[in-house]
Amino acid sequence: MTKPQIVTRSGWDRIRYAVIFEALLILGFGAALSGLSDSNIFRTGALAVVLSLIAMIVSVFYNYLFDQVDVRSGRVPTERALAGRVVHALGFEFLLVLTSLPIIMWWMSWSFWQALSFDLVAMACVIIYTFLFTLAYDRVFPIAQQE
């Protein structure tokens, strides 16, 4: 008897995930950065949009690859255990720090250490957000598996 094939999210479902995730994050990120840096809300909002576009692109590919690792290991991605969800969120945020740090330094005219300090605090907040959002998304939009 063969094991049933594990069904993962479609491309459109991955795009829906990324768009909802980023829309909610832009609202919070732009306002928080404006308040913390005494910068114009339009400047920080524009930075939030740029970082969001980068994150959406990274998200689609990262989540696809992470799901493939789950499938190859015989795990259903939407039924990921707590440890798998923590690794998923940490890995995603680490990749985003690598891509966002140079942009934040340039956009905000900050030193490496200023940008890194901000990015690490933002990353800690976003890790929690990513964990909670993905858990909620998997519950609201589950993937039916073949019997």
LOSEKOL-317272 format. One record per residue (C-alpha): residue in three letters; x, y, z. Coordinates in pm, 1 decimal. Each point is the difference from the previous one (the first is absolute). Layout:
REM residues N
ALA, X, Y, Z
...
//
This chain:
REM residues 147
MET, 0.0, 0.0, 0.0
THR, 138.8, 340.5, -96.3
LYS, -20.9, 310.0, 212.8
PRO, -235.4, 268.8, -129.8
GLN, 171.1, 302.4, -150.8
ILE, 11.6, 301.6, 232.8
VAL, -187.5, 298.1, -145.2
THR, 158.3, 344.7, 48.7
ARG, -122.9, 352.3, -64.2
SER, -60.8, 121.0, -353.6
GLY, 184.8, 295.6, -148.2
TRP, -307.8, 219.8, 38.0
ASP, -38.0, -103.9, 362.7
ARG, 363.1, 96.0, 64.1
ILE, -61.6, 340.0, -158.8
ARG, -313.8, 52.5, 214.0
TYR, 204.2, -87.0, 310.0
ALA, 274.6, 247.0, -90.5
VAL, -236.5, 285.0, -88.4
ILE, -209.0, -27.7, 318.5
PHE, 311.7, -44.5, 213.9
GLU, 174.8, 302.8, -147.3
ALA, -303.8, 229.7, -7.2
LEU, -48.8, -41.1, 373.8
LEU, 372.9, 35.0, 65.4
ILE, 37.0, 320.5, -208.8
LEU, -263.1, 174.3, 208.2
GLY, 178.8, -77.1, 325.3
PHE, 357.3, 36.2, -123.9
GLY, -37.8, 341.1, -166.5
ALA, -172.1, 152.2, 302.2
ALA, 238.8, -152.8, 254.2
LEU, 313.8, 107.0, -188.5
SER, -135.2, 351.5, -42.3
GLY, -63.0, 30.3, 372.2
LEU, 332.5, -154.5, 102.6
SER, 214.5, 203.1, -238.6
ASP, -186.1, 330.8, -6.4
SER, -8.2, -37.4, -379.3
ASN, -277.7, 99.0, -231.5
ILE, -272.9, -267.1, -22.3
PHE, 18.2, 15.0, -381.3
ARG, 374.2, -70.8, 1.5
THR, -31.7, -292.9, 239.2
GLY, -316.1, -121.1, -170.9
ALA, 180.6, -5.3, -334.8
LEU, 285.5, -195.6, 158.3
ALA, -254.4, -243.8, 143.1
VAL, -146.5, -50.4, -348.2
VAL, 344.0, -60.8, -156.8
LEU, 95.0, -248.6, 272.5
SER, -341.0, -160.3, -35.1
LEU, 40.9, -54.2, -373.4
ILE, 336.5, -164.3, 60.1
ALA, -144.9, -210.2, 280.6
MET, -293.6, -115.5, -214.4
ILE, 232.4, -121.9, -270.5
VAL, 224.8, -172.9, 252.5
SER, -305.5, -145.1, 178.1
VAL, -139.5, -174.9, -305.8
PHE, 329.1, -174.5, -73.9
TYR, 97.7, -63.9, 362.8
ASN, -335.4, -154.1, 89.3
TYR, 2.8, -216.6, -311.4
LEU, 347.4, -132.3, 80.9
PHE, -83.4, -50.2, 368.5
ASP, -313.6, -194.6, -97.1
GLN, 208.8, -218.5, -230.6
VAL, 232.4, -83.6, 290.2
ASP, -306.1, -98.6, 205.0
VAL, -137.9, -215.8, -280.4
ARG, 333.2, -173.9, -58.1
SER, 5.8, -74.8, 372.3
GLY, -354.0, -142.2, -15.8
ARG, -160.8, 291.1, 187.4
VAL, -313.8, 191.7, -101.2
PRO, 102.8, 369.6, -5.6
THR, -328.3, 134.1, 138.6
GLU, 26.7, -244.3, 290.5
ARG, 349.3, 115.4, 91.8
ALA, 98.8, -61.5, 361.4
LEU, 93.7, 283.3, 234.6
ALA, 373.5, -52.7, -55.5
GLY, -48.4, 8.6, -377.6
ARG, -196.3, 323.8, 25.4
VAL, 272.4, 160.1, 212.0
VAL, 272.2, -106.5, -246.3
HIS, -215.0, 126.6, -289.1
ALA, -49.1, 343.8, 156.6
LEU, 364.0, 39.8, 108.8
GLY, 136.1, -103.2, -338.8
PHE, -227.4, 238.0, -184.0
GLU, 90.4, 294.7, 221.6
PHE, 373.6, -71.0, -26.5
LEU, -27.6, 5.7, -379.2
LEU, -189.6, 328.6, 16.2
VAL, 265.3, 162.1, 219.7
LEU, 260.1, -85.2, -263.1
THR, -208.7, 164.7, -271.6
SER, -137.4, 297.5, 195.9
LEU, 301.4, 127.6, 193.8
PRO, 169.7, 180.9, -292.2
ILE, -330.0, 156.5, -105.1
ILE, -79.0, 124.2, 351.3
MET, 350.9, 147.6, 35.6
TRP, -31.9, 190.2, -326.5
TRP, -366.2, 106.5, 36.3
MET, 25.4, 124.8, 357.5
SER, 361.8, 126.4, -30.1
TRP, 89.6, -218.6, 296.0
SER, 328.5, -162.3, 90.1
PHE, 35.6, -375.6, -18.8
TRP, -48.7, -27.9, 378.1
GLN, -308.0, 223.5, 6.5
ALA, -160.4, -195.0, -282.3
LEU, 99.3, -334.3, 149.0
SER, -138.0, 94.9, 342.4
PHE, -327.9, 109.1, -152.5
ASP, -15.5, -304.1, -228.2
LEU, 59.4, -241.4, 289.4
VAL, -279.8, 152.6, 207.0
ALA, -228.5, 3.2, -302.4
MET, 97.8, -359.5, -75.8
ALA, -89.1, -112.7, 352.6
CYS, -344.3, 157.2, -36.3
VAL, -49.7, -142.9, -347.0
ILE, 105.1, -350.1, 110.1
ILE, -286.0, -1.0, 248.5
TYR, -234.3, 147.1, -260.6
THR, 111.7, -258.9, -261.4
PHE, -57.0, -287.3, 240.4
LEU, -348.4, 119.0, 100.6
PHE, -104.3, 102.1, -351.5
THR, 111.5, -329.6, -157.3
LEU, -170.0, -203.0, 271.0
ALA, -323.9, 194.9, -51.1
TYR, 30.2, -21.0, -380.3
ASP, 44.8, -378.0, 11.9
ARG, -312.5, -27.9, 216.0
VAL, -210.0, 233.7, -217.7
PHE, 125.8, -144.0, -332.2
PRO, 86.0, -367.9, 65.4
ILE, 112.1, -227.5, -284.1
ALA, -211.2, -313.9, -39.1
GLN, 218.9, -307.6, -28.6
GLN, -73.1, -303.4, -216.8
GLU, -105.8, -311.0, 186.9
//
